[in-house]
Amino acid sequence: MKLLLFLSEITIPLLIFCIVGYGLLNRQPVYEEFVEGAKDGFWTVIKIMPTLIGLMVAVGVLRASGLLDCIAQGLGQITAEIGFPAELFPVTIVKMFSSSAATGLLLDIYKEYGADSTLGKMASVMMSSTETIFYTMSVYFMSVKVKKTRYTLAGALLATVAGTIASVVIVSYM
């Protein structure tokens, strides 16, 4: 742990030095470019803020209303026969919208079943094997004003289903 901390203390300043040095060698106005990039980033955050707030409120409503638990119970009875635990449904659904909210659900699984339990391992692998589809699409597509997403949603949902199934199967055979 101390080695990693030491390396990060050396690596980050070295990386900054290399970037600034490269810019100066190429006679680029490094500071002005940095300020311009920071200004663009600030305006991007301002543009996507309503979308982010809407996603956070929607996830909060889903969790507080108990709808996720209801869906988990209903679908869990169907999928129990194929080996997909009902307890993973809330994490799977919420992960598509918000990674931080899904992390909260993951911690609930850890508290109830343990981090080293099969369910805890499945949820952990699933969290790292899937993406926050709707968050990513809304933020990136809105920031560059993409109107037609074509096959992005279908592909992302397919990848999420594949990652979720793979996480359950892989952990089941561990």
Secondary structure, DSSP 8 states (H G I E B T S, - for coil): -HHHHHHHHHHHHHHHHHHHHHHHHTT--HHHHHHHHHHHHHHHHHHHHHHHHHHHHHHHHHHHHTHHHHHHHHHHHHHGGGT--GGGHHHHHHHTT-HHHHHHHHHHHHHHH-TTSHHHHHHHHHHHH---HHHHHHHHHHHTT----TTHHHHHHHHHHHHHHHHHHHHHT-
